[in-house]
Amino acid sequence: MPQTDMEQGDWVAERIRRKVEAAAFDAAGLQVKVTVSIGVASTAIAGYDLDMLLRAADSALYAAKKRGRNRWLPLKRKRTQPFARSRDRL
Protein backbone atom coordinates (compact mmCIF):
# COMPACT_ATOMS: atom_id res chain seq x y z
CA MET A 1 0.00 0.00 0.00
CA PRO A 2 1.66 3.23 -1.11
CA GLN A 3 2.54 5.83 1.50
CA THR A 4 1.95 3.33 4.32
CA ASP A 5 4.51 2.77 7.06
CA MET A 6 4.95 -0.46 9.01
CA GLU A 7 2.69 0.66 11.86
CA GLN A 8 -0.14 1.47 9.45
CA GLY A 9 0.44 -1.84 7.66
CA ASP A 10 0.16 -3.67 10.98
CA TRP A 11 -3.11 -1.84 11.69
CA VAL A 12 -4.53 -2.80 8.27
CA ALA A 13 -3.45 -6.44 8.73
CA GLU A 14 -5.19 -6.63 12.11
CA ARG A 15 -8.33 -5.03 10.70
CA ILE A 16 -8.41 -7.58 7.86
CA ARG A 17 -7.79 -10.43 10.32
CA ARG A 18 -10.70 -9.35 12.52
CA LYS A 19 -13.08 -8.89 9.57
CA VAL A 20 -12.30 -12.35 8.19
CA GLU A 21 -12.60 -13.95 11.63
CA ALA A 22 -16.02 -12.31 12.18
CA ALA A 23 -17.40 -13.30 8.76
CA ALA A 24 -19.38 -16.45 8.03
CA PHE A 25 -19.22 -17.91 4.55
CA ASP A 26 -21.74 -20.17 2.84
CA ALA A 27 -20.21 -23.29 1.33
CA ALA A 28 -22.71 -25.69 -0.21
CA GLY A 29 -25.36 -24.64 2.28
CA LEU A 30 -23.06 -24.84 5.32
CA GLN A 31 -21.92 -21.86 7.36
CA VAL A 32 -18.12 -21.91 7.40
CA LYS A 33 -15.87 -19.82 9.63
CA VAL A 34 -12.34 -19.13 8.42
CA THR A 35 -9.27 -17.34 9.72
CA VAL A 36 -6.34 -15.74 7.97
CA SER A 37 -2.60 -15.44 8.49
CA ILE A 38 -0.92 -12.33 7.08
CA GLY A 39 2.68 -11.29 6.59
CA VAL A 40 3.50 -7.57 6.64
CA ALA A 41 6.64 -6.06 5.10
CA SER A 42 7.74 -2.53 4.25
CA THR A 43 10.18 -0.85 1.95
CA ALA A 44 11.97 0.48 5.03
CA ILE A 45 13.02 -3.09 5.79
CA ALA A 46 12.91 -4.94 2.47
CA GLY A 47 13.81 -2.12 0.08
CA TYR A 48 12.07 -0.95 -3.09
CA ASP A 49 12.65 -4.00 -5.26
CA LEU A 50 9.18 -5.53 -5.74
CA ASP A 51 10.47 -9.10 -5.78
CA MET A 52 12.35 -8.58 -2.50
CA LEU A 53 9.34 -6.85 -0.94
CA LEU A 54 7.06 -9.77 -1.86
CA ARG A 55 9.62 -12.26 -0.57
CA ALA A 56 9.81 -10.34 2.72
CA ALA A 57 6.01 -10.38 3.10
CA ASP A 58 6.01 -14.09 2.23
CA SER A 59 8.68 -14.75 4.84
CA ALA A 60 6.63 -12.90 7.48
CA LEU A 61 3.52 -14.86 6.39
CA TYR A 62 5.26 -18.21 6.89
CA ALA A 63 6.57 -17.04 10.28
CA ALA A 64 2.99 -16.08 11.26
CA LYS A 65 1.69 -19.50 10.18
CA LYS A 66 4.45 -21.21 12.13
CA ARG A 67 3.32 -19.40 15.30
CA GLY A 68 -0.28 -20.52 14.86
CA ARG A 69 -3.46 -19.67 13.04
CA ASN A 70 -5.39 -16.43 12.86
CA ARG A 71 -2.59 -13.90 13.23
CA TRP A 72 -0.48 -11.38 11.41
CA LEU A 73 3.22 -10.85 11.80
CA PRO A 74 5.44 -8.01 10.63
CA LEU A 75 8.91 -8.54 9.27
CA LYS A 76 10.95 -6.91 12.02
CA ARG A 77 14.43 -6.48 10.58
CA LYS A 78 16.50 -6.71 7.43
CA ARG A 79 17.83 -10.11 6.58
CA THR A 80 21.48 -10.64 5.82
CA GLN A 81 20.64 -13.40 3.34
CA PRO A 82 18.22 -13.13 0.41
CA PHE A 83 14.62 -14.13 1.02
CA ALA A 84 13.65 -17.51 -0.44
CA ARG A 85 11.41 -17.42 -3.48
CA SER A 86 7.82 -18.55 -2.89
CA ARG A 87 8.13 -21.32 -5.45
CA ASP A 88 11.26 -22.60 -3.65
CA ARG A 89 9.04 -23.47 -0.67
CA LEU A 90 6.88 -25.89 -2.65
C-alpha positions as CSV (number, residue, x, y, z in Angstrom):
1,M,0.0,0.0,0.0
2,P,1.7,3.2,-1.1
3,Q,2.5,5.8,1.5
4,T,2.0,3.3,4.3
5,D,4.5,2.8,7.1
6,M,5.0,-0.5,9.0
7,E,2.7,0.7,11.9
8,Q,-0.1,1.5,9.4
9,G,0.4,-1.8,7.7
10,D,0.2,-3.7,11.0
11,W,-3.1,-1.8,11.7
12,V,-4.5,-2.8,8.3
13,A,-3.5,-6.4,8.7
14,E,-5.2,-6.6,12.1
15,R,-8.3,-5.0,10.7
16,I,-8.4,-7.6,7.9
17,R,-7.8,-10.4,10.3
18,R,-10.7,-9.3,12.5
19,K,-13.1,-8.9,9.6
20,V,-12.3,-12.3,8.2
21,E,-12.6,-13.9,11.6
22,A,-16.0,-12.3,12.2
23,A,-17.4,-13.3,8.8
24,A,-19.4,-16.5,8.0
25,F,-19.2,-17.9,4.6
26,D,-21.7,-20.2,2.8
27,A,-20.2,-23.3,1.3
28,A,-22.7,-25.7,-0.2
29,G,-25.4,-24.6,2.3
30,L,-23.1,-24.8,5.3
31,Q,-21.9,-21.9,7.4
32,V,-18.1,-21.9,7.4
33,K,-15.9,-19.8,9.6
34,V,-12.3,-19.1,8.4
35,T,-9.3,-17.3,9.7
36,V,-6.3,-15.7,8.0
37,S,-2.6,-15.4,8.5
38,I,-0.9,-12.3,7.1
39,G,2.7,-11.3,6.6
40,V,3.5,-7.6,6.6
41,A,6.6,-6.1,5.1
42,S,7.7,-2.5,4.3
43,T,10.2,-0.9,1.9
44,A,12.0,0.5,5.0
45,I,13.0,-3.1,5.8
46,A,12.9,-4.9,2.5
47,G,13.8,-2.1,0.1
48,Y,12.1,-1.0,-3.1
49,D,12.7,-4.0,-5.3
50,L,9.2,-5.5,-5.7
51,D,10.5,-9.1,-5.8
52,M,12.4,-8.6,-2.5
53,L,9.3,-6.8,-0.9
54,L,7.1,-9.8,-1.9
55,R,9.6,-12.3,-0.6
56,A,9.8,-10.3,2.7
57,A,6.0,-10.4,3.1
58,D,6.0,-14.1,2.2
59,S,8.7,-14.7,4.8
60,A,6.6,-12.9,7.5
61,L,3.5,-14.9,6.4
62,Y,5.3,-18.2,6.9
63,A,6.6,-17.0,10.3
64,A,3.0,-16.1,11.3
65,K,1.7,-19.5,10.2
66,K,4.4,-21.2,12.1
67,R,3.3,-19.4,15.3
68,G,-0.3,-20.5,14.9
69,R,-3.5,-19.7,13.0
70,N,-5.4,-16.4,12.9
71,R,-2.6,-13.9,13.2
72,W,-0.5,-11.4,11.4
73,L,3.2,-10.8,11.8
74,P,5.4,-8.0,10.6
75,L,8.9,-8.5,9.3
76,K,11.0,-6.9,12.0
77,R,14.4,-6.5,10.6
78,K,16.5,-6.7,7.4
79,R,17.8,-10.1,6.6
80,T,21.5,-10.6,5.8
81,Q,20.6,-13.4,3.3
82,P,18.2,-13.1,0.4
83,F,14.6,-14.1,1.0
84,A,13.6,-17.5,-0.4
85,R,11.4,-17.4,-3.5
86,S,7.8,-18.6,-2.9
87,R,8.1,-21.3,-5.4
88,D,11.3,-22.6,-3.6
89,R,9.0,-23.5,-0.7
90,L,6.9,-25.9,-2.7
